[in-house]
Amino acid sequence: MMAGSAVAAGFHSVVYIGLGSNMDNPVQQVKFAQRELGEMTGCTLVRASSLFETGPIGRGDQPAFINAVAEVGTTLSPSQLMQELLAIEQRHNRIRAEKNGPRTLDLDILIFNDWRISTEAVTIPHPRAHQRAFVLIPLLEIAPDLYIPGRGYARDFLPDVAGQQIRKLQEAIA
């Protein structure tokens, strides 16, 4: 069910993180953020998906997004990891002006082990991961047999997102 490569490498937890950007050179934003994920204390970047161009969801009057998913091994707790991700977003000048609006960088914890957590700071698994092509397709590229805790196998949700705009830009870089 859960990929074991990060755990086998000595990390306590396997985490899948969604990355997205549609401002200020989004391809570079996502590539730099992927590198930063592997440089966080207590974390290693195990693998990353290809980059995908996707249409915006919600507010359509904005540029397309560049999205990817990364598998990270970590010794951090979910709340510690969320703080580190928010710090990376801040370094990329993320401004939270409006829901579903344009952004320089968005980092989301999609799945953390097989845990189900709901706090003010973090909800795991991500509550809409199974509804978004920009999450499912890159996620399945690096973890084709992944099980979303409380939902089911990620691949089983592909028919539900078939109408969402997504196009592979380039192969995985990590």
Buried (B, 14 or more C-beta within 10 A) or exposed (E): EBBEEBBEEEBEBBBBBBBBBBBEEBBEBBBBBBEBBBEBEBBBBBBBBBBBBBBBBEEEEBEBBBBBBBBBBBBBBBEBBBEBBBEBBEEBEBEEEEEEBBBBBBBBBBBBBBEEBEEEEBBBBBEEBBBBBBBBBBBBBBBEEBBBBEBEBBBEBBEEBEEBBBEEBEEBEB
